[in-house]
Amino acid sequence: MTLPPSTPASAPPRLHLHEKPTRFAALMDAAVDAIIVIDQHGLIQEFNPAAQRMFGYGLDDVLGHNVSLLMPSPYAGDHDAYLQRYNATGEARIIGIGREVQARRQDGSVFPIDLSVGEVKEAGATFFVGIIRDISERQEARELRQRLTHVTRLSTLGEMASGIAHEMNQPLTAIVTYAQAARRLQEKGDTAELDQVLDKIAKQAERAAAIIRQMRNFVRRQDREQQVVQVAELVHGVIQFLQMDTGRRNIPIDPRMVDDLPPLIVDTVQIQQVLLNLVLNAMDATEAAGSQQAVQVLARLEPGDQVQFDVIDRGCGVSADHESQLFTPFFTTKAAGMGMGLPICRSIVQAHGGQLHYLPNPDGGSIFRFTLPAMME
């Protein structure tokens, strides 16, 4: 499909590097990533072979046409206004900064890309170079991790059901007891003490509502972008949730975090799921060993600007035969386990630029250690 050109009446000098056997032209031809050069009016000047393969357009289909041809809404409608604002004010939104956006192929299909834009000045004219990478597979992997994380959270909630039922039963039992007392006080006409009992009923109802609210927040499907979060916030959020499982376990959790740790840029839900899985595994191993020693959660800054997390237990440990299979999908030593918890945890950590591995605890038990890049100033 060839579209009519949309060159303005007073177009700036055109680049024709695709017509010149220069070193730059050779690099354009050999580049794996799509490279597009536009002028200050948004008209396409260069469109390398990788871009042609990615978008499905031939060179003659796009040269001299507005780059919005390659964009779906709302990007297409906003692009010219962005260029005009930049030309007038010099205020950059994406120049020099990589970002994920949507692109449109010739057949109309939309796909996610990683876009980096640089500015070039030549012969008194301004040009913009866009380097584009198709990240469809990356996005599909991210969406799969989100779905698996959600399934794992539901599975975790199922494992904790008896403990949560016990926790819920306490305020409900108290409400029933106080309500019966309130009826007796009403019959006696003792309104002063009746007010106190009604206050206690309200507090127990609020406690029950808080437990339900916490469960709903935990299992709700959330598609979050990465955000800045403090390490202490991550760890204490997990511990707070695990406190609902007091009816099934009586194993304390001992968080030890170095002061003034730098923040992280992570998907909070996913990283909390990693911590939750590791701590639950540690508690299960401790129970299996007949111990009630605390599970430790350590966090500290390591060389290379990495925040290191250690989940340490004094449980039954991992046999030498099982060590090499720990992160293999569907391998489990639990009677009711799915064997997906640790593989999902490792994929989440690796997607955040970190590593997760197992170490035997010299004092007996296990250490699961993972790292995440710190957000440094």
C-alpha positions in Angstrom: 0.0 0.0 0.0 1.5 3.3 -1.1 0.1 6.5 0.6 0.3 10.0 -0.9 3.2 12.0 0.6 2.4 14.6 3.3 5.4 16.9 2.9 4.7 20.5 4.0 5.2 23.3 1.5 8.5 24.4 3.1 10.1 21.1 4.0 13.6 21.1 5.6 16.6 19.4 3.8 16.0 15.7 3.3 18.4 13.0 4.4 19.0 10.3 1.7 21.4 8.1 3.5 19.6 5.0 2.2 20.9 6.1 -1.2 24.5 6.4 -0.2 27.0 3.5 0.2 28.3 5.0 3.5 29.4 3.3 6.7 26.2 4.7 8.3 24.1 3.2 5.6 25.8 -0.2 6.1 25.1 0.0 9.8 21.5 0.8 9.1 21.2 -2.2 6.8 22.9 -4.6 9.3 21.1 -3.4 12.5 18.9 -6.0 14.2 16.7 -3.3 15.7 14.4 -1.1 13.6 15.9 2.3 13.1 13.7 5.2 11.9 14.9 8.8 11.2 12.3 11.6 11.0 12.7 15.3 10.5 11.4 18.1 12.7 8.0 17.9 11.1 7.7 14.2 11.8 8.3 13.0 8.3 10.1 9.7 7.8 13.6 10.2 6.2 15.1 6.8 6.9 13.5 3.4 7.4 16.0 0.5 7.7 15.4 -3.1 6.6 14.7 -4.2 10.1 11.9 -1.6 10.4 10.5 -2.7 7.1 10.3 -6.3 8.4 8.9 -5.2 11.7 6.2 -2.9 10.3 5.5 -4.6 7.0 6.0 -1.5 4.9 8.3 -1.1 2.0 10.7 1.9 1.8 8.7 3.7 -0.8 5.5 3.3 1.3 6.9 5.4 4.2 9.5 7.8 3.0 8.2 11.4 3.3 5.1 10.3 5.3 4.3 11.3 8.8 5.7 8.8 11.4 2.2 8.7 13.0 1.5 6.2 10.2 3.2 3.7 12.5 1.3 4.6 15.7 -2.1 3.6 17.0 -4.3 6.0 19.0 -3.7 8.0 21.2 0.0 8.2 20.2 -0.7 9.1 16.5 -2.9 12.1 17.5 -0.4 13.4 20.1 2.8 13.0 18.2 2.7 16.1 16.0 1.7 18.3 18.9 4.6 16.9 20.9 7.0 17.7 18.1 5.6 21.3 17.8 6.0 21.8 21.5 9.5 20.5 21.5 10.5 22.7 18.5 9.1 25.7 20.3 10.2 25.1 23.9 13.0 22.5 23.8 11.0 20.5 26.4 11.7 16.8 25.8 9.3 14.0 26.9 11.0 10.9 25.5 14.2 12.1 23.8 17.1 10.4 25.5 14.8 8.2 27.6 13.7 4.7 26.6 10.1 3.8 27.1 7.5 1.2 26.3 4.8 2.3 23.8 2.5 0.7 21.2 3.1 0.6 17.5 1.0 -0.3 14.5 1.9 -2.5 11.5 0.8 -2.1 8.0 -2.0 -4.7 8.5 -3.3 -2.6 11.4 -2.2 -5.0 14.2 -0.9 -3.3 17.3 2.2 -4.5 19.2 4.4 -3.3 22.1 7.8 -1.8 21.5 10.7 -0.4 23.4 11.5 3.0 21.9 14.6 5.1 22.4 14.9 8.5 20.7 17.9 10.6 20.0 18.4 14.0 18.4 20.7 14.8 15.5 21.5 18.1 13.9 22.9 18.2 10.4 23.2 21.0 7.8 21.2 23.4 10.0 18.3 20.9 10.3 17.1 18.8 13.2 16.4 15.1 12.9 15.3 12.4 15.4 16.5 8.9 15.4 14.3 6.2 16.8 15.6 2.8 17.7 12.8 0.3 18.1 12.7 -3.2 19.5 9.6 -5.5 19.4 8.9 -6.6 23.0 5.9 -8.8 22.4 7.6 -11.8 23.8 8.7 -9.8 26.9 5.2 -8.6 27.5 3.7 -12.0 27.1 6.2 -13.4 29.6 5.3 -10.6 32.0 1.6 -11.3 31.6 2.2 -15.0 32.2 4.2 -14.2 35.4 1.3 -12.1 36.6 -1.2 -14.9 35.9 1.0 -17.5 37.6 1.6 -15.1 40.6 -2.2 -14.7 41.0 -2.7 -18.5 40.8 0.1 -19.0 43.4 -1.5 -16.4 45.7 -4.8 -18.2 45.5 -3.1 -21.5 46.3 -1.3 -19.9 49.2 -4.6 -18.6 50.5 -6.0 -22.1 50.3 -3.1 -23.5 52.3 -3.7 -20.8 55.0 -7.5 -21.4 55.1 -7.6 -23.2 58.4 -5.4 -20.5 60.1 -7.5 -17.7 58.6 -10.7 -19.4 59.7 -9.3 -19.6 63.2 -8.4 -15.9 63.1 -11.9 -15.0 61.9 -13.6 -17.1 64.4 -12.1 -15.1 67.3 -13.9 -11.8 66.6 -17.1 -13.6 65.5 -17.2 -15.5 68.7 -16.6 -12.3 70.7 -19.4 -10.5 68.8 -21.8 -13.3 69.7 -20.8 -13.3 73.3 -21.0 -9.5 73.6 -24.4 -9.5 71.8 -25.8 -11.9 74.3 -24.5 -9.8 77.1 -26.0 -6.7 75.5 -29.4 -8.3 75.5 -29.2 -9.2 79.2 -28.1 -5.6 80.0 -30.9 -4.2 77.9 -33.4 -6.3 79.9 -32.0 -5.0 83.1 -32.0 -1.4 81.8 -28.3 -0.9 82.5 -27.6 1.5 79.6 -24.2 2.7 80.9 -22.6 -0.8 80.7 -24.6 -1.5 77.6 -22.8 1.3 75.7 -19.4 -0.2 76.6 -20.5 -3.7 75.4 -21.8 -2.2 72.1 -18.4 -0.5 71.6 -16.7 -3.8 72.1 -19.0 -5.3 69.5 -18.1 -2.6 67.0 -14.4 -3.1 67.6 -14.6 -6.8 67.0 -16.6 -6.2 63.8 -13.9 -3.9 62.6 -11.3 -6.5 63.3 -13.2 -9.1 61.3 -13.7 -6.6 58.5 -10.0 -5.8 58.5 -9.1 -9.6 58.1 -11.5 -9.9 55.1 -10.2 -6.7 53.6 -6.6 -8.0 53.9 -7.6 -11.2 52.2 -9.4 -9.4 49.3 -6.4 -7.2 48.7 -4.1 -10.2 48.7 -6.0 -12.2 46.1 -7.2 -9.4 43.9 -5.9 -9.5 40.4 -3.7 -6.5 39.9 -1.7 -5.5 36.8 0.8 -3.1 38.3 3.6 -1.2 36.8 6.9 -1.2 38.7 7.0 1.4 41.5 9.4 2.7 44.1 9.0 0.9 47.4 10.9 0.7 50.6 12.4 -2.7 51.7 10.8 -2.5 55.1 7.4 -1.9 53.6 7.7 -5.1 51.5 8.8 -7.3 54.4 6.3 -6.0 57.0 3.5 -6.3 54.5 4.2 -10.0 54.1 4.6 -10.6 57.9 1.3 -8.8 58.6 -0.5 -11.1 56.2 1.1 -14.2 57.7 0.0 -13.2 61.1 -3.5 -14.4 60.1 -2.2 -17.9 60.0 -1.7 -18.2 63.8 -4.2 -21.0 64.1 -2.0 -23.4 62.1 1.5 -22.3 62.9 3.1 -21.0 66.0 6.5 -20.1 64.4 7.7 -16.5 64.9 9.2 -14.4 62.1 12.2 -12.4 62.9 12.8 -9.5 60.4 16.3 -8.0 60.5 16.9 -5.1 58.1 19.9 -2.8 57.9 18.9 0.8 58.5 18.7 3.3 55.6 18.4 0.6 52.8 17.9 2.2 49.4 14.5 1.8 47.9 13.7 -0.6 45.1 11.8 -0.2 41.8 9.7 -3.4 41.6 6.3 -4.9 41.1 5.3 -4.9 44.8 2.7 -7.7 44.5 5.2 -10.0 42.7 8.1 -9.4 45.0 5.9 -9.8 48.1 4.7 -13.1 46.6 8.4 -14.2 46.4 8.9 -13.4 50.1 5.6 -15.0 51.0 6.5 -18.3 49.3 9.9 -18.4 50.8 8.7 -17.6 54.3 5.9 -20.2 54.1 8.3 -22.8 52.9 10.6 -22.0 55.7 7.8 -22.3 58.2 6.7 -25.6 56.7 10.3 -26.9 57.0 10.5 -25.8 60.6 7.3 -27.5 61.5 8.4 -30.7 59.7 11.5 -30.7 61.9 9.4 -30.4 65.0 10.9 -27.0 65.8 9.4 -23.7 66.7 12.6 -21.6 66.1 12.0 -18.3 64.4 12.3 -17.9 60.6 14.6 -15.0 59.9 14.2 -12.5 57.1 17.4 -10.5 56.5 17.9 -7.6 54.1 21.1 -5.7 53.6 23.0 -3.8 50.8 25.7 -5.7 49.0 28.4 -4.6 46.6 27.2 -3.7 43.1 24.2 -1.8 44.5 22.2 -5.0 45.2 19.8 -5.5 48.1 20.2 -9.0 49.3 17.3 -10.9 51.0 17.9 -14.0 53.1 15.1 -16.2 54.3 16.6 -18.5 56.9 15.1 -21.5 58.8 16.4 -24.2 61.2 14.1 -26.8 59.6 14.7 -30.1 58.0 16.9 -28.8 55.2 17.2 -30.0 51.6 18.8 -33.3 50.8 21.8 -33.4 48.3 19.6 -35.4 45.9 17.0 -32.7 45.8 19.2 -29.6 45.7 19.6 -29.6 41.9 15.8 -30.0 41.3 14.6 -27.3 43.7 13.8 -24.8 40.9 12.6 -27.4 38.4 8.9 -27.0 37.5 6.6 -29.5 39.1 9.2 -30.9 41.4 8.0 -30.9 45.0 8.6 -32.7 48.3 5.2 -31.7 49.7 2.3 -34.2 49.6 -0.1 -31.5 48.3 2.4 -29.3 46.6 2.3 -28.2 42.9 6.0 -27.7 42.5 5.6 -24.3 40.9 6.3 -22.0 43.8 10.1 -21.8 43.6 10.3 -21.7 39.7 7.8 -18.8 39.7 9.8 -17.0 42.4 13.0 -17.4 40.4 11.4 -16.1 37.2 10.0 -13.1 39.0 13.4 -12.3 40.6 15.2 -12.7 37.3 12.7 -10.5 35.5 13.6 -7.8 38.1 17.3 -8.1 37.3 18.2 -10.3 40.3 19.1 -13.9 41.2 17.5 -16.5 43.5 19.4 -19.5 44.8 19.5 -22.0 47.7 22.2 -22.4 50.3 22.4 -25.0 53.1 22.3 -23.4 56.6 25.5 -24.2 58.4 23.4 -24.4 61.6 21.0 -26.8 60.1 18.1 -25.9 57.8 18.0 -23.8 54.7 18.8 -20.3 53.3 17.0 -19.0 50.3 18.8 -15.9 49.0 17.7 -13.5 46.4 19.0 -10.1 45.2 17.3 -7.1 43.6 19.0 -4.0 42.1 18.8 -1.0 44.5 17.6 2.4 43.4 20.6 4.5 44.0 20.8 8.3 43.7 
